[in-house]
């Protein structure tokens, strides 16, 4: 295990931040980052940055979090590498102009309607300490692919990772377009006073409110990747041993310091005792003994916070045996926990697993009564139980009969809802988060005579050409019960009908599109 690194390296000064901010806006205005060649070059540079420095990155993660090399390579680096390859493979496709298939005859055939994907500009990415490389650089990959300039702000709590990232970004990436700054809460507050074209923040809900408030002063759009009290729901029809094993794993991984981790578990009373027995077994198996695989709590403040919550609980505490000291908190199971227990007063973000007795319907009621979590985990072999939970809850995502896995679904969006976040990223969704979709319509000049009716003086005789007929055939007085779902559907082309242009005598199928031009 590497020794903890605490560098006296000073934070980036306010003057340097202002200089970088100005420089990046100048670079973006010059159009350098809009080039597809520049985007590909920088993505490849980041690839080599990761490949060349795998050992140093693993050592930094060990210093900050006590993370085992296997965990470092699979959690932080694997996700970044696969993301880089996906973005390299699709950057030209994603950045290309997109024809508007529904533009109709007037704007799609006679005219030329398209959507241009344009970079938002100079963006700020604020990373998190729990996966300092993955959660900081993954949004940067998306911003580069979109053609943005980036100010990168890693978390100051993961000091070794911050220092290494500062060295590597300056060495591998284009300093005219990508700058890394460091700082604590005071420096970050000053940084947020500057105007950016987008802010991507990963962290706590509490800090996100300050970020959102600062962004609102400039009407800056944001993506907020947060967390919450994500439950696991184990029904009577679950594979109880498998559920216990996977939940214990979620609490063991990175010492439970994961926004997607299981915060607490609702277990059906019918299988509660068996589940707890197996959870004890797997918790001891993963965390017990002289294992060097246990991650530590990031700092003393968070360690004392978790220890204090354990001291206040009224539940029965089972703690796996293992090495202590150095901010290491062994995985802990707490049973006979009530909904008002200290352990459920906030997001735990640690290796403590409260277990509550509840049917899946009671679990749904409890979950729905609070803020929307980032994730819900359902363990059941009964489709009706699974559907009930899905229908009656709201969360950022769901994994069924496993934990964490929906985070890595290729081509799927990842993000929270409500207090667990806003906006999405991963793959194309990350690209779109940093992209402005600009609608462009090019109309031929020769159509002016055809459309002369739009100019004053107006003639009400032309209104007959703008009647929108009810081609779907629905009737006045229908009730909700009259509605048909899933049957044959008639599609109404925008502005179907015929406009007789008296000047030319030509039929145009897109009456509604022409009507839109008038306004």
ABEGO torsion letter per residue (X at the ends): XBBBBBBABBBBBAAAAAAAAAAAAAAAAAGAAABAAAAAAAAAAAAAAAAAAAAAAAAAAAAAAGBBAAAAAAAAAAAAAAAAAAAAAAAAAAABBBBBAAAEAAAAAABBBBBBBBBAEBBBBBBBAABAAAAAAAAAAAAAAAGBBBBBBBBAABAAAAAAAAAAAAAABBAAABBBBBEBAAAAAAAAABBBABBBBBEBAAAAAAAAAAAAAAGBBBBBBBBEBBBBBBBAABBAAAAAAAAAAAAABGGGBBAABBABBBBBAAAAAAAAAAAAAAAAAAABEABAABBBBABAAAAAAAAAAAAABABBBBBBBEBBEGGBBBBBBBBGBBAABAAAABBAGBABBBBBBBBAAAAAAAAAABBBBABBBBBBABAAAAAAAAAABBBABBBBGBBGAAAABBGBBBEBBEAAEBEBBEEAAAAAAABBBBBBBBBBAAAAAAAAAABOBBBAAAAAAABBBBAAGBBBGBBAAABBBGBBBBBBBBGBEBBBBAAAGBBBABAAAAAAAAX
